[in-house]
Amino acid sequence: PRFGGALDRAAQIFTEGSDSGVDAADFVKDMRKKNELIMGIGHRIKSLSNPDKRVEIIKEYALKNFSDNTVLEFALAVEQVTTQKKANLILNVDGCIA
């Protein structure tokens, strides 16, 4: 789904990607080959130069207070790849929560 279910799907794909040990760049390439959207990535208004404050707060809290941030770190690595293509392909609030 384009809208609705993004949080669950983001959690699923980021966890699968992280657990598989695949490199973030290869993950993005594989998703593109499958013609699948990466749920949890992208925002209509927010971008690298205008970040979503909710994402910043959640990300900072998780990194500071949780001992295992493997999936979040994978999602952030995916964001590094996607933002090279377009500045608004950032980790959104669904992706960060997931």
MIGUSE-270476 format. One line per 5 residues: number of its first residue (from 1); for each residue y, x, z of C-alpha. Coordinates in pm, 1 decimal, decimal comma, always signed. Each point is the difference from the previous one (the first is absolute). Layout:
% MIGUSE-270476
NUM	Y/X/Z; ...
//
This chain:
% MIGUSE-270476
1	+0,0/+0,0/+0,0; +350,1/+112,6/-76,8; +136,1/-180,1/+305,2; -200,8/-95,2/+306,1; -291,9/+207,2/+118,8
6	+179,6/+326,7/-66,7; -38,3/+124,1/+355,9; -377,9/-52,2/+4,9; -43,8/+149,3/-346,3; +223,8/+297,0/+86,9
11	-207,2/+64,4/+312,6; -317,6/-15,7/-206,1; +105,8/+228,5/-283,2; +178,8/+258,0/+217,1; -298,4/+14,6/+236,4
16	-246,3/+32,7/-289,0; +213,8/+269,0/-160,6; +37,7/+189,9/+324,1; -368,8/-28,1/+90,5; -109,8/+115,1/-345,3
21	+190,7/+327,4/+34,8; +162,1/-46,4/-341,1; +331,4/+175,4/-61,3; +301,8/-236,7/-2,9; +90,2/+92,2/-359,6
26	-356,0/-72,8/-115,6; +4,2/-326,4/+194,5; +315,5/-109,9/-185,3; -150,1/+106,2/-335,1; -321,1/-192,2/+74,0
31	+193,5/-313,5/+94,6; +202,6/+29,0/-319,5; -316,2/+40,8/-208,9; -142,2/-314,4/+161,0; +333,4/-173,1/-67,8
36	+22,4/-94,5/+368,6; +317,0/-30,7/+203,2; +17,1/+214,6/+310,2; +69,3/-259,9/+265,4; +238,7/+132,8/+261,5
41	+196,0/+204,7/-252,2; +322,7/-116,5/-162,1; +311,2/-195,5/+90,2; +248,3/-193,0/-212,1; +308,8/+115,9/+185,0
46	-92,3/+290,8/+224,7; -53,2/+352,1/-133,3; -2,0/+363,9/+104,8; +379,6/-2,3/+18,8; +9,2/-339,9/+176,7
51	-310,3/-6,3/+223,1; -130,0/-304,4/+185,9; +92,4/+53,2/+365,7; -304,6/-203,7/+110,3; -229,7/+249,2/-170,0
56	+183,7/+292,5/+156,9; -33,1/-152,9/+349,3; -370,0/-87,7/-38,9; -82,3/+338,1/-153,6; +182,0/+192,3/+273,4
61	-166,1/-207,6/+273,8; -349,5/+42,1/-143,9; +33,2/+374,0/-51,6; +133,0/+44,7/+353,2; -235,2/-233,0/+189,3
66	-334,5/-14,2/-182,2; -245,0/+287,0/+7,5; -158,1/-75,3/-338,7; +240,7/-54,0/-287,9; -239,9/+96,6/-277,9
71	+52,0/-317,6/-202,7; +378,4/+3,3/+47,3; +11,9/+364,0/-105,3; -201,5/-86,2/-311,3; +238,3/-288,0/-78,6
76	+297,2/+234,9/+41,6; -165,9/+249,4/-236,2; -44,9/-281,6/-253,7; +369,8/-82,3/+42,4; +86,3/+362,1/-83,1
81	-184,3/-40,9/-330,4; +133,9/-344,5/-91,0; +363,8/+81,2/+77,6; -13,6/+283,6/-250,4; -41,0/-269,0/-264,6
86	+255,3/-247,1/+134,0; +220,6/+8,7/+313,3; -83,6/-356,1/+105,9; -376,4/+64,1/+7,9; +26,7/+68,4/+372,6
91	-235,0/-91,5/+280,5; +107,0/-353,4/+90,6; -33,2/-179,2/+333,5; -343,0/-145,6/-90,0; -128,7/+343,7/-93,4
96	+137,3/+157,4/+314,8; -146,6/-264,8/+230,1; -331,1/+16,8/-183,6
//
